[in-house]
């Protein structure tokens, strides 16, 4: 009797675990379904907007709008195209400031390693002062 009761308990425990796993999987699938439906809806809206834009681009109104814009610069028969020309302004040159090169030490006996150190680090080499 105890063996039958134990086996029934084990089987019911396995069924409960399996059932809870299916519930969790169903919830994940439902969440993914909601995300995909939202994506589908936004893509349908985007497709509709692109279709409207495509229809406009294929129309004569778009061609006329482009032709009369700054890019096309076209006119109909009997019209005159007026293109404003900017006035002539004399550009005043700005003098370039003269920057004096950094003065080298009065020592002509400076080592190469010290020069390289100053080029890379803008500080005196360790153990030396400016």
HELIX and SHEET records of a PDB file:
HELIX    1   1 UNK A    2  UNK A   57  1                                  56    
HELIX    2   2 UNK A   60  UNK A   68  1                                   9    
HELIX    3   3 UNK A  112  UNK A  121  1                                  10    
END                                                                             
